[in-house]
Each structure stands twice: as C-alpha cells, then as structure tokens.
Amino acid sequence: MTPELERLTARIRACRICRDSPLGKPLPHEPRPVLIPSSTARILIASQAPGTKVHVTGMPFTDASGDRLRDWLGVTSAEFYDPDLFAIVPMGFCFPGQDANGGDLPPRSECAPVWRAPLMELMPQVDLVLTIGLYAQAWHIGAARSASLTETVKNWRQVYNVTSAPKVIALPHPSWRNTGWLKRNPWFEMELLPFLKTEIRSRLTGVGKKTVPS
C-alpha cells in the first residue's frame, strides 16, 4: 500500500464511531473493522458488512458466502486474498449485530459517509467494482440502479455500459439465504457469471478488457 493508504487504513481500523458517536443505537459489541484495501488491485469487492464468523476471524468472506463468491468469480482462495489482485472494502466495516430473527442487520450508517470517498480516492487503479447487495449498489451505481436488487442485477449489461471508470457489475449477496433467488433467476448463472469470470480473469492475467455482450 502507499503510505497515504496505510495511514488511512490504520485510522479506519482504530475507528469507534459506531460505539462512541453512533447514529441511533450504538454497536452492541466492541468494533472490529474488517477490510483489505489495496494500491495495486484492479478489482474492488464492495460488500455489505462482516458477519459473525468474519467478526471472529478478522478476514472477509471466511464463511460459506465466501466459498460461493469465489466460485462465482472463478478464483482460488490464494488469488482472492492476494491484495495485489483484490481489494475488499465493505460498506460497513464492523459486524452490525443481528435482528430478532437471527439475520444480520444492515451495515452501520456511520461508515460509508466518513470513510468511503477517501478510500476510493486513494485506490485510483481500481477499474472494476463488484457491488454486492443494495447498499453497495446505491453508493457505486447511483441513478443507474433499478428499484429492486433483482432488477439492478438483471440489468447488469446496462449498469456495466453506463459506468465508466471504474466499471461496475451488480451482484446479489452470495449468502445461503439467496439460494432460492438463484433458482428463480437462472439467467444469473447462465449469462452473468460467464461474463463476470471473463472480466475477472482478464484483470488477473493482464489481458485487455472484454466487450460486454449485447
């Protein structure tokens, strides 16, 4: 990492805003910001927030969701966790806690307004952002986002074409909770994933960008 990015990352890992100056209820446990920024990776994984297992390990996607995501991308664990290849920066850096039904709460609203723009500014080499879930899509896609996550992901060609630097590909969350969604939307695995894997591999091997299909 560049010295500037190292300093910013250290400040983020020391951040306690959601506990000490929260917007609403404070974080119900000790904050543990989890992120892997990079000064060299061309691919940014813009995820939601750490889950319970990641809160314990301190490493993103060390769970079944990570296994499914790596399968979607067509990469090994070694490639996925190589900061020269991938930056992993969630919208909320700390595990937000769980709701009454045992599901993870949304990313904390304190994180992105304070940290995301400075981080993106220090990672200008990123030319592909994988937006996982509504919160990442709202930030990185903006007005090109559709009313629902399904429609945004289904319109992936349009999203890819209207974004310039960096390009953006919208994805659902790879959680097991979305297994039903994947069965209802077979186009995701048949159409989007082959293109996604090609885009990923082209950046990992230095091959030029591929043209999005019509």
Secondary structure in CASP SS format (residue, H / E / C, confidence):
PFRMAT SS
TARGET T0000
AUTHOR 0000-0000-0000
METHOD secondary structure of the structure
MODEL  1
M C 1.00
T C 1.00
P H 1.00
E H 1.00
L H 1.00
E H 1.00
R H 1.00
L H 1.00
T H 1.00
A H 1.00
R H 1.00
I H 1.00
R H 1.00
A C 1.00
C C 1.00
R C 1.00
I H 1.00
C H 1.00
R H 1.00
D H 1.00
S C 1.00
P C 1.00
L C 1.00
G C 1.00
K C 1.00
P C 1.00
L C 1.00
P C 1.00
H C 1.00
E C 1.00
P C 1.00
R C 1.00
P C 1.00
V C 1.00
L C 1.00
I E 1.00
P C 1.00
S C 1.00
S C 1.00
T C 1.00
A C 1.00
R C 1.00
I E 1.00
L E 1.00
I E 1.00
A E 1.00
S C 1.00
Q C 1.00
A C 1.00
P C 1.00
G C 1.00
T H 1.00
K H 1.00
V H 1.00
H H 1.00
V H 1.00
T H 1.00
G C 1.00
M C 1.00
P C 1.00
F C 1.00
T C 1.00
D C 1.00
A H 1.00
S H 1.00
G H 1.00
D H 1.00
R H 1.00
L H 1.00
R H 1.00
D H 1.00
W H 1.00
L H 1.00
G C 1.00
V C 1.00
T C 1.00
S H 1.00
A H 1.00
E H 1.00
F H 1.00
Y C 1.00
D C 1.00
P C 1.00
D C 1.00
L C 1.00
F E 1.00
A E 1.00
I E 1.00
V C 1.00
P C 1.00
M C 1.00
G C 1.00
F C 1.00
C C 1.00
F C 1.00
P C 1.00
G C 1.00
Q E 1.00
D C 1.00
A C 1.00
N C 1.00
G C 1.00
G C 1.00
D E 1.00
L C 1.00
P C 1.00
P C 1.00
R C 1.00
S C 1.00
E C 1.00
C H 1.00
A H 1.00
P H 1.00
V H 1.00
W H 1.00
R H 1.00
A H 1.00
P H 1.00
L H 1.00
M H 1.00
E H 1.00
L C 1.00
M C 1.00
P C 1.00
Q C 1.00
V C 1.00
D C 1.00
L E 1.00
V E 1.00
L E 1.00
T E 1.00
I E 1.00
G C 1.00
L H 1.00
Y H 1.00
A H 1.00
Q H 1.00
A H 1.00
W H 1.00
H H 1.00
I C 1.00
G H 1.00
A H 1.00
A H 1.00
R C 1.00
S C 1.00
A C 1.00
S C 1.00
L H 1.00
T H 1.00
E H 1.00
T H 1.00
V H 1.00
K H 1.00
N C 1.00
W H 1.00
R H 1.00
Q H 1.00
V H 1.00
Y H 1.00
N H 1.00
V H 1.00
T C 1.00
S C 1.00
A C 1.00
P C 1.00
K E 1.00
V E 1.00
I E 1.00
A E 1.00
L E 1.00
P C 1.00
H C 1.00
P C 1.00
S C 1.00
W H 1.00
R H 1.00
N H 1.00
T H 1.00
G H 1.00
W H 1.00
L H 1.00
K H 1.00
R H 1.00
N C 1.00
P C 1.00
W H 1.00
F H 1.00
E H 1.00
M H 1.00
E H 1.00
L H 1.00
L H 1.00
P H 1.00
F H 1.00
L H 1.00
K H 1.00
T H 1.00
E H 1.00
I H 1.00
R H 1.00
S H 1.00
R H 1.00
L H 1.00
T H 1.00
G C 1.00
V C 1.00
G C 1.00
K C 1.00
K C 1.00
T C 1.00
V C 1.00
P C 1.00
S C 1.00
END
